[in-house]
Amino acid sequence: METTKQQIQVWRSEERGHENHGWLNARHSFSFGNYYNPARMGFRSLRVINQDIIAPGMGFGMHPHRNMEIFTYMLDGVLAHKDSMGNEGAIRPGQIQVMSAGKGVQHSEFNGSADQEASLLQIWLLPNEEGTEPSYTEWEPSAEHANDKLTLLISPDGRQGSATIRQDAFIYSIKLDAGESLELPVALGRGAWLQLVCGELELNGNHQLSAGDAASTEDAGTLTISAKSEVEALFFDLN
């Protein structure tokens, strides 16, 4: 982890926790499973960012969750979902699934392909209220916004047609071509986390990020992203 005078912390990909179970190759931005680092327990309400690669036909059998907002962002392949609320479906790149576990829910997640790996980010946020009724949503941007540079995926109130979670958090996808740039405001009292999925970028003119790297700040101002190659990233605006 690097800390700069601009109060931006850069979190390198290789510093993440790593577990390889054969059928599951996972990297953990924060403490999870067998990976424990007391300095990496989360960022504000953001508790888990796992980058998972799941072997064909393999996955997680039915297991419980409660009092957590769970968000899956597909990178490659297909993920099959089934839960105790009666939901059953599959998501692919460009789609997301959001599950508010609330007072308790069970679900399973499997690679829906017999011959292709599934690659995804699974993200957990702490809810702003516990013991609520669980819910499940599959979501994708409308056709006219599918290729936008900045797309609001998740919000607390569903604005701009986004999916909703029970937390004051706004989660955006970023897609830039080489040479393009984007400014991201950070309001006073809020925190920002930028997770680079693929590509290379320059942040605020002096931080170089590659795939798997992240950056965070709790200072008001503007984060300026300059894409050095084709870039895909997630941006979290957190209370």
Secondary structure, DSSP 8 states (H G I E B T S, - for coil): -EE-TTSEEEE-GGGSEEEE-SSEEEEESS-BTTB--TT-S-BTTEEEEEEEEE-TT-EEEEEEE-S-EEEEEEEES-EEEEETTS-EEEE-TT-EEEEE-TT-EEEEEEE--SSS-EEEEEEEE--SSSS---EEEEE---GGGTT-SEEEEEESS-GGG-EE-SSSEEEEEEEE-TT-EEEEEE-TT-EEEEEEEESEEEETTTEEEETT-EEEE-SSEEEEEEESSSEEEEEEEE-
